[in-house]
Amino acid sequence: MKVLVIGGGVIGVSTAYYLARAGHEVQLIERRDGPAHETSYANAGQISPGYAAPWAGPDTPMKALKWLLMRHGPLVIRPTPDPAMWAWLLRMLRNCTSARYIVNKARMTPLAEYSRDSLRALETETGVAYDGRRRGTLQLFRQQKQFDAIAHDVDVLNRLNIRFEILDRDGCVRAEPALSNTAAEIAGGLRLPDDDTGDCRLFTMNLAKQAEDLGVRQHYRTVFYAFATDGRSITGAQTSRGFYKADAFVLALGSYSAAAIEGLGFELPVYPVKGYSLTMPVADEAMAPVSTVMDETYKTAITRLGDRIRVGGTAELAGLDLRLPPARRAALEHSFNGLFPLGANTERATFWCGLRPMTPDGPPVIGETPVRRLYLNTGHGTLGWTMACGSARVLTDLIGGKIPDINISGLGLARFR
Ligand SMILES: Cc1cc2nc3c(=O)[nH]c(=O)nc-3n(C[C@H](O)[C@H](O)[C@H](O)COP(=O)(O)OP(=O)(O)OC[C@H]3O[C@@H](n4cnc5c(N)ncnc54)[C@H](O)[C@@H]3O)c2cc1C
């Protein structure tokens, strides 16, 4: 089958790779001059099935109010007149119940675990390099009351059979020895030993090369404009470099996916949630994290990527805005310097932002649409790197008429109707 993949982030490139491996004739178009130049460029690097959870939970509204008022807080809302933002927020609020949280998390975890296992298998088979580590992740609680409140999380982890370790202050230092300098800041931690870490951009760039070897034709500096239809099915894609025909079209435009289907008669509730990161060289090996440490207070993830450290965080609702305000940089620096002050010099960091393509309920949107020949692989929100390989494999199976290896009910567009 001839397939056109639209979008060259981690989701589009992974999809193109697995489709080609399954024997399809694949082309990929991307507006930038290479793969992973947008949200997949400098994310926090967690491959984290253990933390694969929706943002919408029963305590999210109360926490959100607190975060909005907090100095260096992790949540920012910049009200825009965009009705899509308010509609998305309302839908998200409707998912803030215990019952919805359990349903949504149960949809996300199997995909995330399948994806991590697929990535590990891919690394073994192809040697694709991405500064990967398999040393778990540590959620760190600075305040005793945060640590005392983990019973609900533990209950959910038990229910989903996810391995975890509850660590006191000394246990946290054993897992991340560089925390010995700032141990007084720590009340305790929750470690997920089966989570991995790695550089999403490096992976995407290296996988794009492997995809090329499999015959995927990649057209960069090619802007997608619109789909052409005959009323029932897609007949082609109009782009800045002409008209592309195919038997199937995969939309993987991240935060720009919703705009791309306008006029096709259905709705895709994917909205951009902006995040920021700092990347800096390790200054002192012994003072740097060995894996990911999630600072629960400021909701940042501090990840070791080879000889660099990345600090990622913040959820900002501001439409497609890509400015880099100094206050957001200061918030990341504050979290990092409170835990690993000697691990790296934040003044030497590169500051970056990206737009997470978020659904209001949490799971991504993978599968067919009401318009024939058009498939979606988008809406991965905070977990696109974690879920990339699994999502690509699921969609490859669906396009090839095969039953995917995991239960995919609740991952499609139908759940929004
Ligand atoms: C601060 C931050 C930290 C994060 N941390 C993690 C983490 O630790 N773990 C994790 O799993 N996930 C994390 N994420 C989420 C993850 O980065 C995203 O889910 C993932 O990158 C989304 O990939 P994508 O391919 O869907 O989107 P993108 O990478 O944005 O790819 C979409 C592509 O479409 C292209 N495009 C858009 N419009 C057009 C057009 N008209 N024509 C042609 N091309 C177009 C863009 O150029 C882009 O390359 C984080 C995100 C942020 C912002």
Ligand as a Chemical Component Dictionary entry (heavy atoms), coordinates in Angstrom:
data_LIG
# 
_chem_comp.id                   LIG 
_chem_comp.type                 NON-POLYMER 
_chem_comp.pdbx_formal_charge   0 
_chem_comp.three_letter_code    LIG 
# 
loop_
_chem_comp_atom.comp_id 
_chem_comp_atom.atom_id 
_chem_comp_atom.alt_atom_id 
_chem_comp_atom.type_symbol 
_chem_comp_atom.charge 
_chem_comp_atom.model_Cartn_x 
_chem_comp_atom.model_Cartn_y 
_chem_comp_atom.model_Cartn_z 
_chem_comp_atom.pdbx_ordinal 
LIG C1  C1  C 0 8.778 20.382 27.962 1  
LIG C2  C2  C 0 8.305 19.046 27.429 2  
LIG C3  C3  C 0 8.716 17.891 28.074 3  
LIG C4  C4  C 0 8.279 16.655 27.607 4  
LIG N1  N1  N 0 8.753 15.531 28.203 5  
LIG C5  C5  C 0 8.392 14.311 27.746 6  
LIG C6  C6  C 0 8.931 13.141 28.319 7  
LIG O1  O1  O 0 9.766 13.197 29.214 8  
LIG N2  N2  N 0 8.499 11.952 27.849 9  
LIG C7  C7  C 0 7.575 11.849 26.863 10 
LIG O2  O2  O 0 7.183 10.738 26.529 11 
LIG N3  N3  N 0 7.083 12.953 26.257 12 
LIG C8  C8  C 0 7.465 14.181 26.681 13 
LIG N4  N4  N 0 6.962 15.304 26.104 14 
LIG C9  C9  C 0 5.946 15.163 25.059 15 
LIG C10 C10 C 0 6.553 14.804 23.702 16 
LIG O3  O3  O 0 7.662 15.606 23.437 17 
LIG C11 C11 C 0 5.475 14.983 22.630 18 
LIG O4  O4  O 0 4.328 14.227 22.962 19 
LIG C12 C12 C 0 5.978 14.510 21.268 20 
LIG O5  O5  O 0 7.169 15.165 20.921 21 
LIG C13 C13 C 0 4.924 14.783 20.199 22 
LIG O6  O6  O 0 5.450 14.301 18.988 23 
LIG P1  P1  P 0 4.714 14.581 17.616 24 
LIG O7  O7  O 0 5.507 13.896 16.572 25 
LIG O8  O8  O 0 3.274 14.273 17.750 26 
LIG O9  O9  O 0 4.784 16.171 17.466 27 
LIG P2  P2  P 0 5.978 17.078 16.878 28 
LIG O10 O10 O 0 7.286 16.612 17.357 29 
LIG O11 O11 O 0 5.615 18.486 17.142 30 
LIG O12 O12 O 0 5.912 16.757 15.343 31 
LIG C14 C14 C 0 4.938 17.331 14.495 32 
LIG C15 C15 C 0 5.662 17.754 13.227 33 
LIG O13 O13 O 0 4.707 18.267 12.306 34 
LIG C16 C16 C 0 5.347 19.304 11.584 35 
LIG N5  N5  N 0 4.333 20.176 11.005 36 
LIG C17 C17 C 0 3.407 20.930 11.640 37 
LIG N6  N6  N 0 2.617 21.549 10.749 38 
LIG C18 C18 C 0 3.037 21.175 9.513  39 
LIG C19 C19 C 0 2.600 21.455 8.186  40 
LIG N7  N7  N 0 1.558 22.258 7.927  41 
LIG N8  N8  N 0 3.270 20.880 7.153  42 
LIG C20 C20 C 0 4.321 20.041 7.366  43 
LIG N9  N9  N 0 4.762 19.735 8.617  44 
LIG C21 C21 C 0 4.140 20.304 9.666  45 
LIG C22 C22 C 0 6.192 20.025 12.621 46 
LIG O14 O14 O 0 7.232 20.738 12.030 47 
LIG C23 C23 C 0 6.676 18.855 13.482 48 
LIG O15 O15 O 0 7.960 18.407 13.112 49 
LIG C24 C24 C 0 7.389 16.564 26.517 50 
LIG C25 C25 C 0 6.993 17.736 25.860 51 
LIG C26 C26 C 0 7.451 18.968 26.308 52 
LIG C27 C27 C 0 7.035 20.214 25.586 53 
# 
loop_
_chem_comp_bond.comp_id 
_chem_comp_bond.atom_id_1 
_chem_comp_bond.atom_id_2 
_chem_comp_bond.value_order 
_chem_comp_bond.pdbx_ordinal 
LIG C1  C2  SING 1  
LIG C2  C3  SING 2  
LIG C2  C26 DOUB 3  
LIG C3  C4  DOUB 4  
LIG C4  N1  SING 5  
LIG C4  C24 SING 6  
LIG N1  C5  DOUB 7  
LIG C5  C6  SING 8  
LIG C5  C8  SING 9  
LIG C6  O1  DOUB 10 
LIG C6  N2  SING 11 
LIG N2  C7  SING 12 
LIG C7  O2  DOUB 13 
LIG C7  N3  SING 14 
LIG N3  C8  DOUB 15 
LIG C8  N4  SING 16 
LIG N4  C9  SING 17 
LIG N4  C24 SING 18 
LIG C9  C10 SING 19 
LIG C10 O3  SING 20 
LIG C10 C11 SING 21 
LIG C11 O4  SING 22 
LIG C11 C12 SING 23 
LIG C12 O5  SING 24 
LIG C12 C13 SING 25 
LIG C13 O6  SING 26 
LIG O6  P1  SING 27 
LIG P1  O7  DOUB 28 
LIG P1  O8  SING 29 
LIG P1  O9  SING 30 
LIG O9  P2  SING 31 
LIG P2  O10 DOUB 32 
LIG P2  O11 SING 33 
LIG P2  O12 SING 34 
LIG O12 C14 SING 35 
LIG C14 C15 SING 36 
LIG C15 O13 SING 37 
LIG C15 C23 SING 38 
LIG O13 C16 SING 39 
LIG C16 N5  SING 40 
LIG C16 C22 SING 41 
LIG N5  C17 SING 42 
LIG N5  C21 SING 43 
LIG C17 N6  DOUB 44 
LIG N6  C18 SING 45 
LIG C18 C19 SING 46 
LIG C18 C21 DOUB 47 
LIG C19 N7  SING 48 
LIG C19 N8  DOUB 49 
LIG N8  C20 SING 50 
LIG C20 N9  DOUB 51 
LIG N9  C21 SING 52 
LIG C22 O14 SING 53 
LIG C22 C23 SING 54 
LIG C23 O15 SING 55 
LIG C24 C25 DOUB 56 
LIG C25 C26 SING 57 
LIG C26 C27 SING 58 
# 
